[in-house]
Amino acid sequence: MSVEAEQIDQQERRARVSLIAGAVLCLVASGGLLWWHYGGAIFNDLVLTTLAWCF
């Protein structure tokens, strides 16, 4: 493999990891905002509703 190909692979890997980390950060931030605004009730209701829907 040439040096240029290795650099491109590393750049792609960094971009992929950055996008995944950004997505996880967005999910955590949105959960934090929901928790801050609605408190724990939203997650309790959401979990119970999801479990009830599954069964």
PDB file of N, CA, C and O in Angstrom:
ATOM      1  N   MET A   1       0.846  -1.177   0.000  1.00  0.00           N
ATOM      2  CA  MET A   1       0.000   0.000   0.000  1.00  0.00           C
ATOM      3  C   MET A   1       0.891   1.238   0.000  1.00  0.00           C
ATOM      4  O   MET A   1       1.904   1.291   0.697  1.00  0.00           O
ATOM      5  N   SER A   2       0.512   2.189  -0.759  1.00  0.00           N
ATOM      6  CA  SER A   2       1.324   3.391  -0.842  1.00  0.00           C
ATOM      7  C   SER A   2       1.055   4.300   0.353  1.00  0.00           C
ATOM      8  O   SER A   2       0.090   4.117   1.094  1.00  0.00           O
ATOM      9  N   VAL A   3       1.921   5.267   0.516  1.00  0.00           N
ATOM     10  CA  VAL A   3       1.798   6.212   1.634  1.00  0.00           C
ATOM     11  C   VAL A   3       0.511   7.011   1.519  1.00  0.00           C
ATOM     12  O   VAL A   3      -0.154   7.270   2.522  1.00  0.00           O
ATOM     13  N   GLU A   4       0.151   7.410   0.282  1.00  0.00           N
ATOM     14  CA  GLU A   4      -1.070   8.194   0.079  1.00  0.00           C
ATOM     15  C   GLU A   4      -2.305   7.389   0.446  1.00  0.00           C
ATOM     16  O   GLU A   4      -3.229   7.922   1.061  1.00  0.00           O
ATOM     17  N   ALA A   5      -2.337   6.129   0.081  1.00  0.00           N
ATOM     18  CA  ALA A   5      -3.474   5.268   0.396  1.00  0.00           C
ATOM     19  C   ALA A   5      -3.606   5.087   1.905  1.00  0.00           C
ATOM     20  O   ALA A   5      -4.721   5.076   2.425  1.00  0.00           O
ATOM     21  N   GLU A   6      -2.497   4.946   2.609  1.00  0.00           N
ATOM     22  CA  GLU A   6      -2.541   4.807   4.066  1.00  0.00           C
ATOM     23  C   GLU A   6      -3.063   6.086   4.715  1.00  0.00           C
ATOM     24  O   GLU A   6      -3.825   6.028   5.680  1.00  0.00           O
ATOM     25  N   GLN A   7      -2.655   7.240   4.186  1.00  0.00           N
ATOM     26  CA  GLN A   7      -3.126   8.509   4.734  1.00  0.00           C
ATOM     27  C   GLN A   7      -4.621   8.671   4.506  1.00  0.00           C
ATOM     28  O   GLN A   7      -5.337   9.164   5.377  1.00  0.00           O
ATOM     29  N   ILE A   8      -5.092   8.255   3.331  1.00  0.00           N
ATOM     30  CA  ILE A   8      -6.524   8.350   3.043  1.00  0.00           C
ATOM     31  C   ILE A   8      -7.298   7.431   3.975  1.00  0.00           C
ATOM     32  O   ILE A   8      -8.344   7.821   4.493  1.00  0.00           O
ATOM     33  N   ASP A   9      -6.802   6.214   4.198  1.00  0.00           N
ATOM     34  CA  ASP A   9      -7.460   5.284   5.119  1.00  0.00           C
ATOM     35  C   ASP A   9      -7.519   5.862   6.529  1.00  0.00           C
ATOM     36  O   ASP A   9      -8.541   5.741   7.205  1.00  0.00           O
ATOM     37  N   GLN A  10      -6.441   6.485   6.974  1.00  0.00           N
ATOM     38  CA  GLN A  10      -6.429   7.084   8.307  1.00  0.00           C
ATOM     39  C   GLN A  10      -7.407   8.241   8.388  1.00  0.00           C
ATOM     40  O   GLN A  10      -8.091   8.398   9.399  1.00  0.00           O
ATOM     41  N   GLN A  11      -7.488   9.052   7.344  1.00  0.00           N
ATOM     42  CA  GLN A  11      -8.416  10.178   7.330  1.00  0.00           C
ATOM     43  C   GLN A  11      -9.859   9.687   7.343  1.00  0.00           C
ATOM     44  O   GLN A  11     -10.704  10.245   8.042  1.00  0.00           O
ATOM     45  N   GLU A  12     -10.138   8.639   6.565  1.00  0.00           N
ATOM     46  CA  GLU A  12     -11.485   8.070   6.550  1.00  0.00           C
ATOM     47  C   GLU A  12     -11.846   7.500   7.919  1.00  0.00           C
ATOM     48  O   GLU A  12     -12.968   7.672   8.395  1.00  0.00           O
ATOM     49  N   ARG A  13     -10.890   6.823   8.546  1.00  0.00           N
ATOM     50  CA  ARG A  13     -11.126   6.244   9.866  1.00  0.00           C
ATOM     51  C   ARG A  13     -11.402   7.344  10.888  1.00  0.00           C
ATOM     52  O   ARG A  13     -12.306   7.214  11.714  1.00  0.00           O
ATOM     53  N   ARG A  14     -10.618   8.436  10.833  1.00  0.00           N
ATOM     54  CA  ARG A  14     -10.833   9.559  11.750  1.00  0.00           C
ATOM     55  C   ARG A  14     -12.184  10.201  11.510  1.00  0.00           C
ATOM     56  O   ARG A  14     -12.885  10.542  12.463  1.00  0.00           O
ATOM     57  N   ALA A  15     -12.558  10.369  10.253  1.00  0.00           N
ATOM     58  CA  ALA A  15     -13.859  10.962   9.933  1.00  0.00           C
ATOM     59  C   ALA A  15     -14.993  10.072  10.433  1.00  0.00           C
ATOM     60  O   ALA A  15     -15.979  10.566  10.978  1.00  0.00           O
ATOM     61  N   ARG A  16     -14.853   8.766  10.248  1.00  0.00           N
ATOM     62  CA  ARG A  16     -15.876   7.826  10.696  1.00  0.00           C
ATOM     63  C   ARG A  16     -16.031   7.866  12.218  1.00  0.00           C
ATOM     64  O   ARG A  16     -17.148   7.912  12.734  1.00  0.00           O
ATOM     65  N   VAL A  17     -14.914   7.847  12.920  1.00  0.00           N
ATOM     66  CA  VAL A  17     -14.946   7.889  14.386  1.00  0.00           C
ATOM     67  C   VAL A  17     -15.516   9.225  14.864  1.00  0.00           C
ATOM     68  O   VAL A  17     -16.268   9.267  15.838  1.00  0.00           O
ATOM     69  N   SER A  18     -15.166  10.299  14.193  1.00  0.00           N
ATOM     70  CA  SER A  18     -15.677  11.616  14.569  1.00  0.00           C
ATOM     71  C   SER A  18     -17.187  11.698  14.378  1.00  0.00           C
ATOM     72  O   SER A  18     -17.888  12.256  15.222  1.00  0.00           O
ATOM     73  N   LEU A  19     -17.689  11.151  13.284  1.00  0.00           N
ATOM     74  CA  LEU A  19     -19.130  11.168  13.046  1.00  0.00           C
ATOM     75  C   LEU A  19     -19.883  10.325  14.067  1.00  0.00           C
ATOM     76  O   LEU A  19     -20.946  10.722  14.544  1.00  0.00           O
ATOM     77  N   ILE A  20     -19.336   9.169  14.398  1.00  0.00           N
ATOM     78  CA  ILE A  20     -19.984   8.315  15.406  1.00  0.00           C
ATOM     79  C   ILE A  20     -19.962   8.992  16.767  1.00  0.00           C
ATOM     80  O   ILE A  20     -20.961   8.968  17.486  1.00  0.00           O
ATOM     81  N   ALA A  21     -18.834   9.596  17.130  1.00  0.00           N
ATOM     82  CA  ALA A  21     -18.734  10.293  18.405  1.00  0.00           C
ATOM     83  C   ALA A  21     -19.692  11.482  18.439  1.00  0.00           C
ATOM     84  O   ALA A  21     -20.307  11.745  19.472  1.00  0.00           O
ATOM     85  N   GLY A  22     -19.826  12.197  17.334  1.00  0.00           N
ATOM     86  CA  GLY A  22     -20.759  13.311  17.263  1.00  0.00           C
ATOM     87  C   GLY A  22     -22.199  12.857  17.416  1.00  0.00           C
ATOM     88  O   GLY A  22     -22.992  13.523  18.080  1.00  0.00           O
ATOM     89  N   ALA A  23     -22.544  11.731  16.809  1.00  0.00           N
ATOM     90  CA  ALA A  23     -23.903  11.202  16.935  1.00  0.00           C
ATOM     91  C   ALA A  23     -24.205  10.794  18.376  1.00  0.00           C
ATOM     92  O   ALA A  23     -25.286  11.075  18.893  1.00  0.00           O
ATOM     93  N   VAL A  24     -23.254  10.137  19.013  1.00  0.00           N
ATOM     94  CA  VAL A  24     -23.435   9.740  20.418  1.00  0.00           C
ATOM     95  C   VAL A  24     -23.563  10.972  21.303  1.00  0.00           C
ATOM     96  O   VAL A  24     -24.400  11.006  22.205  1.00  0.00           O
ATOM     97  N   LEU A  25     -22.745  11.974  21.051  1.00  0.00           N
ATOM     98  CA  LEU A  25     -22.812  13.209  21.818  1.00  0.00           C
ATOM     99  C   LEU A  25     -24.168  13.900  21.640  1.00  0.00           C
ATOM    100  O   LEU A  25     -24.723  14.430  22.602  1.00  0.00           O
ATOM    101  N   CYS A  26     -24.695  13.897  20.429  1.00  0.00           N
ATOM    102  CA  CYS A  26     -26.023  14.491  20.185  1.00  0.00           C
ATOM    103  C   CYS A  26     -27.114  13.737  20.948  1.00  0.00           C
ATOM    104  O   CYS A  26     -28.013  14.356  21.517  1.00  0.00           O
ATOM    105  N   LEU A  27     -27.039  12.412  20.962  1.00  0.00           N
ATOM    106  CA  LEU A  27     -28.030  11.629  21.703  1.00  0.00           C
ATOM    107  C   LEU A  27     -27.960  11.908  23.200  1.00  0.00           C
ATOM    108  O   LEU A  27     -28.987  12.070  23.859  1.00  0.00           O
ATOM    109  N   VAL A  28     -26.744  11.962  23.728  1.00  0.00           N
ATOM    110  CA  VAL A  28     -26.578  12.236  25.157  1.00  0.00           C
ATOM    111  C   VAL A  28     -27.054  13.647  25.491  1.00  0.00           C
ATOM    112  O   VAL A  28     -27.710  13.859  26.511  1.00  0.00           O
ATOM    113  N   ALA A  29     -26.726  14.603  24.638  1.00  0.00           N
ATOM    114  CA  ALA A  29     -27.140  15.987  24.881  1.00  0.00           C
ATOM    115  C   ALA A  29     -28.655  16.129  24.813  1.00  0.00           C
ATOM    116  O   ALA A  29     -29.243  16.831  25.635  1.00  0.00           O
ATOM    117  N   SER A  30     -29.296  15.475  23.849  1.00  0.00           N
ATOM    118  CA  SER A  30     -30.754  15.573  23.763  1.00  0.00           C
ATOM    119  C   SER A  30     -31.418  14.903  24.962  1.00  0.00           C
ATOM    120  O   SER A  30     -32.422  15.399  25.474  1.00  0.00           O
ATOM    121  N   GLY A  31     -30.863  13.779  25.412  1.00  0.00           N
ATOM    122  CA  GLY A  31     -31.379  13.141  26.621  1.00  0.00           C
ATOM    123  C   GLY A  31     -31.199  14.028  27.839  1.00  0.00           C
ATOM    124  O   GLY A  31     -32.084  14.099  28.692  1.00  0.00           O
ATOM    125  N   GLY A  32     -30.061  14.704  27.929  1.00  0.00           N
ATOM    126  CA  GLY A  32     -29.826  15.626  29.041  1.00  0.00           C
ATOM    127  C   GLY A  32     -30.792  16.796  29.027  1.00  0.00           C
ATOM    128  O   GLY A  32     -31.289  17.210  30.074  1.00  0.00           O
ATOM    129  N   LEU A  33     -31.058  17.332  27.839  1.00  0.00           N
ATOM    130  CA  LEU A  33     -32.023  18.433  27.742  1.00  0.00           C
ATOM    131  C   LEU A  33     -33.431  17.987  28.116  1.00  0.00           C
ATOM    132  O   LEU A  33     -34.152  18.713  28.800  1.00  0.00           O
ATOM    133  N   LEU A  34     -33.823  16.803  27.672  1.00  0.00           N
ATOM    134  CA  LEU A  34     -35.138  16.286  28.055  1.00  0.00           C
ATOM    135  C   LEU A  34     -35.222  16.075  29.561  1.00  0.00           C
ATOM    136  O   LEU A  34     -36.230  16.405  30.185  1.00  0.00           O
ATOM    137  N   TRP A  35     -34.160  15.525  30.140  1.00  0.00           N
ATOM    138  CA  TRP A  35     -34.136  15.300  31.585  1.00  0.00           C
ATOM    139  C   TRP A  35     -34.224  16.625  32.328  1.00  0.00           C
ATOM    140  O   TRP A  35     -34.947  16.732  33.318  1.00  0.00           O
ATOM    141  N   TRP A  36     -33.502  17.625  31.865  1.00  0.00           N
ATOM    142  CA  TRP A  36     -33.487  18.928  32.515  1.00  0.00           C
ATOM    143  C   TRP A  36     -34.864  19.594  32.433  1.00  0.00           C
ATOM    144  O   TRP A  36     -35.312  20.225  33.390  1.00  0.00           O
ATOM    145  N   HIS A  37     -35.521  19.449  31.298  1.00  0.00           N
ATOM    146  CA  HIS A  37     -36.802  20.130  31.102  1.00  0.00           C
ATOM    147  C   HIS A  37     -37.956  19.378  31.753  1.00  0.00           C
ATOM    148  O   HIS A  37     -38.802  19.999  32.397  1.00  0.00           O
ATOM    149  N   TYR A  38     -38.013  18.059  31.602  1.00  0.00           N
ATOM    150  CA  TYR A  38     -39.155  17.284  32.072  1.00  0.00           C
ATOM    151  C   TYR A  38     -38.882  16.464  33.325  1.00  0.00           C
ATOM    152  O   TYR A  38     -39.822  15.978  33.955  1.00  0.00           O
ATOM    153  N   GLY A  39     -37.652  16.306  33.689  1.00  0.00           N
ATOM    154  CA  GLY A  39     -37.312  15.491  34.848  1.00  0.00           C
ATOM    155  C   GLY A  39     -37.333  14.011  34.505  1.00  0.00           C
ATOM    156  O   GLY A  39     -37.389  13.630  33.336  1.00  0.00           O
ATOM    157  N   GLY A  40     -37.287  13.203  35.520  1.00  0.00           N
ATOM    158  CA  GLY A  40     -37.235  11.756  35.325  1.00  0.00           C
ATOM    159  C   GLY A  40     -38.522  11.147  34.828  1.00  0.00           C
ATOM    160  O   GLY A  40     -38.525  10.012  34.352  1.00  0.00           O
ATOM    161  N   ALA A  41     -39.638  11.893  34.931  1.00  0.00           N
ATOM    162  CA  ALA A  41     -40.933  11.342  34.529  1.00  0.00           C
ATOM    163  C   ALA A  41     -40.960  10.966  33.052  1.00  0.00           C
ATOM    164  O   ALA A  41     -41.563   9.959  32.682  1.00  0.00           O
ATOM    165  N   ILE A  42     -40.326  11.749  32.220  1.00  0.00           N
ATOM    166  CA  ILE A  42     -40.358  11.462  30.779  1.00  0.00           C
ATOM    167  C   ILE A  42     -39.704  10.123  30.479  1.00  0.00           C
ATOM    168  O   ILE A  42     -40.178   9.381  29.618  1.00  0.00           O
ATOM    169  N   PHE A  43     -38.627   9.807  31.175  1.00  0.00           N
ATOM    170  CA  PHE A  43     -37.944   8.553  30.893  1.00  0.00           C
ATOM    171  C   PHE A  43     -38.692   7.379  31.504  1.00  0.00           C
ATOM    172  O   PHE A  43     -38.750   6.305  30.904  1.00  0.00           O
ATOM    173  N   ASN A  44     -39.265   7.566  32.688  1.00  0.00           N
ATOM    174  CA  ASN A  44     -40.065   6.498  33.276  1.00  0.00           C
ATOM    175  C   ASN A  44     -41.272   6.204  32.397  1.00  0.00           C
ATOM    176  O   ASN A  44     -41.553   5.043  32.099  1.00  0.00           O
ATOM    177  N   ASP A  45     -41.992   7.249  31.976  1.00  0.00           N
ATOM    178  CA  ASP A  45     -43.159   7.061  31.122  1.00  0.00           C
ATOM    179  C   ASP A  45     -42.765   6.468  29.773  1.00  0.00           C
ATOM    180  O   ASP A  45     -43.452   5.594  29.245  1.00  0.00           O
ATOM    181  N   LEU A  46     -41.665   6.946  29.225  1.00  0.00           N
ATOM    182  CA  LEU A  46     -41.217   6.449  27.932  1.00  0.00           C
ATOM    183  C   LEU A  46     -40.854   4.971  28.002  1.00  0.00           C
ATOM    184  O   LEU A  46     -41.218   4.195  27.119  1.00  0.00           O
ATOM    185  N   VAL A  47     -40.145   4.587  29.039  1.00  0.00           N
ATOM    186  CA  VAL A  47     -39.741   3.184  29.189  1.00  0.00           C
ATOM    187  C   VAL A  47     -40.966   2.304  29.415  1.00  0.00           C
ATOM    188  O   VAL A  47     -41.088   1.242  28.805  1.00  0.00           O
ATOM    189  N   LEU A  48     -41.879   2.741  30.293  1.00  0.00           N
ATOM    190  CA  LEU A  48     -43.075   1.936  30.571  1.00  0.00           C
ATOM    191  C   LEU A  48     -43.966   1.829  29.338  1.00  0.00           C
ATOM    192  O   LEU A  48     -44.517   0.762  29.069  1.00  0.00           O
ATOM    193  N   THR A  49     -44.115   2.907  28.595  1.00  0.00           N
ATOM    194  CA  THR A  49     -44.922   2.883  27.381  1.00  0.00           C
ATOM    195  C   THR A  49     -44.308   1.956  26.342  1.00  0.00           C
ATOM    196  O   THR A  49     -45.019   1.203  25.678  1.00  0.00           O
ATOM    197  N   THR A  50     -43.001   2.010  26.204  1.00  0.00           N
ATOM    198  CA  THR A  50     -42.315   1.141  25.233  1.00  0.00           C
ATOM    199  C   THR A  50     -42.452  -0.320  25.632  1.00  0.00           C
ATOM    200  O   THR A  50     -42.710  -1.175  24.785  1.00  0.00           O
ATOM    201  N   LEU A  51     -42.282  -0.609  26.909  1.00  0.00           N
ATOM    202  CA  LEU A  51     -42.454  -1.998  27.364  1.00  0.00           C
ATOM    203  C   LEU A  51     -43.886  -2.476  27.182  1.00  0.00           C
ATOM    204  O   LEU A  51     -44.112  -3.612  26.767  1.00  0.00           O
ATOM    205  N   ALA A  52     -44.858  -1.616  27.489  1.00  0.00           N
ATOM    206  CA  ALA A  52     -46.256  -1.997  27.320  1.00  0.00           C
ATOM    207  C   ALA A  52     -46.580  -2.245  25.844  1.00  0.00           C
ATOM    208  O   ALA A  52     -47.344  -3.153  25.516  1.00  0.00           O
ATOM    209  N   TRP A  53     -45.996  -1.432  24.956  1.00  0.00           N
ATOM    210  CA  TRP A  53     -46.236  -1.597  23.525  1.00  0.00           C
ATOM    211  C   TRP A  53     -45.636  -2.914  23.016  1.00  0.00           C
ATOM    212  O   TRP A  53     -46.206  -3.567  22.142  1.00  0.00           O
ATOM    213  N   CYS A  54     -44.485  -3.294  23.572  1.00  0.00           N
ATOM    214  CA  CYS A  54     -43.834  -4.522  23.130  1.00  0.00           C
ATOM    215  C   CYS A  54     -44.621  -5.756  23.536  1.00  0.00           C
ATOM    216  O   CYS A  54     -44.642  -6.749  22.809  1.00  0.00           O
ATOM    217  N   PHE A  55     -45.266  -5.699  24.687  1.00  0.00           N
ATOM    218  CA  PHE A  55     -45.983  -6.874  25.176  1.00  0.00           C
ATOM    219  C   PHE A  55     -47.451  -6.712  24.919  1.00  0.00           C
ATOM    220  O   PHE A  55     -48.238  -7.596  25.257  1.00  0.00           O
TER     221      PHE A  55
END
